[in-house]
């Protein structure tokens, strides 16, 4: 509501920051419900597939509805439309979700939170400001150096904290550490790919917001199908490591095919093959990444694992977008800059798929009866 009513950019940015804080709580909470409520194996794979499909459905609806609202009612309605949806979720959640299990209250690592936030923000600010202010400036290299220092201090603080924000023992685990790296790469190239596609469709080709939204639909619909129909059987048959490696490499191939279709004379039909390939493989990869984050983690640490995975996702997305914006704006010709950023995103995604091979081999678990948390009265 505050975003839609914002009288200027300062209020709008502040409203978006509040939205971001809400999102930082929401995503790990939904994942923790799944991790605690469904045992590893086919049951959890199906639940994560439904979770990924719901996210893809929201993306599809947002791509189309955002264009319609912007065209006919104004950009403010992109914010207003979320208000009744949020209230509906609050009312439904209070009735349908069970109470949390009893747990021992821990401390709050305020210093770790400040250092993590400041370090990530300075890295993003430095990457975003470098092309304009110059890499030798305080806003460029200075901000990047300060961000690195903050993150080094974070590691020192977390190693000594009684109740650390980021338990280094858990983060150093081979599977979770590898998953966080792949999530950061995947989300960074995902955000970069969406930026490239949007910039190509609107500033380069001159598409309206509605027409651009329609162009995104094949990608998001393919994501939905892959998340709910393709991912669970693949995880059951191949396990996490093989599924994640193949799907992430395939996502990179899809981005490359899409970039190949971004010519001055191109449009919806030249982008369609890459959009479908990207959507199918990306839908599988996204769900599998979060299946990997919760794999092998003790029940009482599932919330921490989902929080670390979500943090890697958001930080990777912010850093990736800053890098790709810098590549595009650093080119004198917009289309050449988009191509350079697109090929970089495709290559980085393929590398992320190869990194996934560092995961421990996993055998699909047998189906184990367990009452899902959403249907019971306790986790």
N, C-alpha and C positions, 0 to 999 in steps of 0.2 A: 504494500500500500504506500509506504514511504517513497519507494522508487518511482511509482507512477505519479505521485504528487510532487516530486522533487522540483523546486523552482530553478535549480541550476546544477552545474556539474559537481560541485562540492557535496551537495545533499545526495545526489545520485550515487556518487562513489561511496559515501557513508552508508547508504541503504544497501548497496551491494556488499559492503563489508559485513554487515549484519547477516545478510543472506548467506555469505560464505561461512560465517561462524555456525549458523544453523546447519548448513550442509556438512560441516566438519563433524558435527554430532550425529547427523542422520545416517550417513552411509555406514560407518562402523556399527551403529546400532542395528541396522537391518541385517548386516552380515553376521553379527554375533547371534541374532535370533536363529539364523540358518545353521551356523556352526554348532550351536548348543542343542538345537532341536532335532537335527538329523545326523545320524551316524555317518562316518565316512563310507563311501560306496555309492551304489545306485540311488539310494534315497536322497542323499545330499546332492548328487549330480543333477537329479531332476529338480530339486528345489532351487539350486543355483541357476539351472536353465530357465526356470520361470522368472527368477530375479533378473537375469540378463535380458529376457524377452520384455519384461516390464520396462526396463530402462530403454531398450531400443524402441518400444512403442511410444514412450514419452518423447524420445528424440524425433521420431517420425511425426508425431502430432505437433511437436514444437516447430519443426521445419515448415510444415504446411500452415498451421494455425498462426505462427508468427508472421508469415507473409500476408495472410488474410487480414489479421488485426492491424498490422502496420499500414497496409494499403488503404483500408477503409475506415479505421477508427483512430489510428495514430499509434506511435510507438509506446505511449503510456499503457495501453491495454495489454501489452506483452507482460507487464507487471501485474495489472489488476486481475487478470484472469486466474492468477495463482492464488488469490486470496480465498475465494470460496473452496477451491480444491484443498488448500491447507487446513481450513477449518473442518472440512469433511474428514480428512485424515485424522485430525486430532480426536474428533468425536468417535470415529470408527475404532481407532487404536485403543481408546480408553475402554471400549466395550469388548473388543475381540482379542486383544493381546493379554496374556497372563501376566501376573505379577512376577517380578524378578525373583530368582532364588535368593535366599539369605546369603550374605557374604560379609567378610570382615572389611571394615572401612579402612582405607589406606590414606596416606598423606597426598598432598598435591605438590608436584614439583614445579613451583612457579618459576624458578630461575631457569630450569630446563625449557619450559614453555616459551619464555622470553627469548632465550638464545636461539632456539629452533626457528621461531617465527622471524626474528630479526635476520638470522643468517640466510634463510630462504628468500626473504623479501629483498635483501641487499643484492643477492645474486641475480634475481629477476630484474631489479631496477638497473643494475649495472649492464646487463645484456641488452635491456631495452633502450637505455640511454646512450650506450657506446657509439652507435652509428651517427647519432645526431650531435652529441657533445664532443665526440672524439675519444678514442680509447685511452689516450694519455691523460684525460681529465679526471677530476675527482668523481664525477658522475659515472664515468666509465670504469676504468681499471681500479680507481679508488674504491668504488662501491663493491666491485668484485672481490678485491683483497679483503675489505672489511667483512664481507659475507663469509669468506673462507675462514677468517680468524674466529668469527662467531661460532661456526660449526666445529672448529677444533676445540674451542672452549666448551662447547656442548658435550663433546665426547669425554672431556676431562671431568666435567660436572656429573655426567651420568654414571661414570665409573665409580664415583664416590657417594652418590646420593643413596639415602635409605630406601626411598620409594621413587625410583627413577621414572621419568616420563617415557624413556626408551630403554628398556632392560637390554643392556648390551649382550648379555648371555643369549637372549632370545634372538636379537638382531644379527648376531654373529653365526647363528645356525645356518648350515649350508643351504637348506631348502628355502627358508624365509628370506635370507640375504639375497640369494639368487632371484627369487620371485620379486622382491622389491626393486632390484635393478631392472628386470624385464618389464615390470609394471611402469616404472618411470620412463623407460625408453618407449614403450608402446603408447602411453598416454601423451608423451611429448610429440611423437610423430602423428598421433591421431589429431591432437589440437592443431598441429602445423598443417596437416592435410586438409582439415576443415577450413582453416584460414586461407590456404592456397585456393581451394575450390570456390569459396565465397568471393575472394578477390578477383578470380578469373571470371566468374559469372556476372558480377555486378560492375565493378569499375572497368574491366576490360571489354566484356561483351555488352554491357549496358542492360542486363536483365533487371526487371523489377524484383522487389523482394518476394512477391508471390511466385513469379516464374522461377526464381532461384530456389525457393522452398520446394517447389514441385520437382526440381532437378535432383534434390537430395533424397527424394522418396525411395527410388530403387535401392540405394545404399542402405537406408535404415530398415526397409522391409526385408531385405536379405539378411540383415543382422538379426531381426526378430525370428525369422525361420531357422537360422543357424543356431541361435541360442536355445530355443525350446525343442527343436526337432533333431538337430544334428549333434550338438555337443554331448548330451547325456550318453547316447550310444557309443560315441567315440571314446569318452572317458572310461566307460565300462569295458570297452574292448582293448584300447591301447594303453590306458593309464595316463597319468598327468604329464609326464615328461615328453613322451612322443607326441601327444595331442598338442601340447603347448608349442613345442618346437616347430611342428609342421604348420600349425595354424598361424603362428607369428611370421614365419617365412612367407607363407601364402599371403598374408596381409601386406607384406612389403611388395610382393609381386603385383598385388592388386593396385597399390598406390602407384607403382611404376606404369602399369597399363593405363591408369587414369591420367597420369601426367602426360603420357604419349598422346592422349586425346585432346590436350589443351592447346589447340592451335588457334590462330587468329580467325579462322573460318569455322571453328568447331562449335560445339554446343551440346545439347542434351544427348543426341545419338552417338556422338564421338566419345562422350563420357560414360555411356551406359555400360559397356563391357567392363571397364575398370571398376565402376561403382559396384557392380554385382559381385565381382571377384573379391574386392576389398570388403564388402559387406558380409559375404559368406564366411571368409576366413577370419575377419575381425570379430564377428559375433561369437565364433568358437573360441578365439584367443581370449576375449574379454572375460568370458565365464570361466575358462580354464585357469586364468591368472588368479582369480579369487578362490577357486577350488584348491589351488596350490598353496595359497597363503594360509589356509586353515588346516592343511594336511599335516598330520603328525604332531599337532600342538595340543597340549593338555587342555581339558575343558575349562579350567579356571583361568587359562591364559588366552582363550580364544578372542576375548575383547581386545586385548593388547595386540594380538596378531592382526585383527581386522583394522585396528587403528593405524598400525604401521603400514599396512598395505594401502589404506586410503590416503595416508600422508604421502607415500611414495607416488601415488597416482596424481595427487594435486600438485605436488612440487615438480614432478616430471612434466606435467602439462604446462605449468607456468614457465618453466625454463625452456621447454621445447618451443613454445609459442614465441618467446622472446628471441630465440635463436633464428627461427624461420622468418619472423618479421624483419630482423636485422639483415638477413640474406636478401629478402625481397627489396627492401628499401635501399640497400646498398648498390643495387643495379640501376644503371641509367635507363634501361628499357624494362617496363613492368613485366612483360611476358617472359623475357629472359630471366629476370629475377625469380618469377614463379617457377620456371622450369628448374633452375638451380636448386631452389628450396625443395621442390618436389622430388628430384632425384636424390637429394640428401636424405629426405625423410624415408624414401623407399629403402635406401642402403642401410640406414640406421635401424629400420625395423627388421630387416633380414639379419643384421648383426644381433639384435635382441633375440631372434629365434635361435641363433647358434649358441648364445649365452644360456638359453633355457636347457641346453643339453648337459649343463653342469648340475642339474637337479639329480637327486638320487633316483635310481630306477624304482618305479612303484608298480605293484601288481594290483589290479582292481580288486577291491574288497568285496566279499560276498554280502548279499543283502542281509541285513540284520534287523529284526523287528524293533521298532522304537517309536514311541508316540511323539509325533512332531510337536514342538513347543507351541505352535499356533493352534493346536487342537486340544491341548491339555491345560492343566491348571498350574503346572510347574515345569521348569526346564529340566 
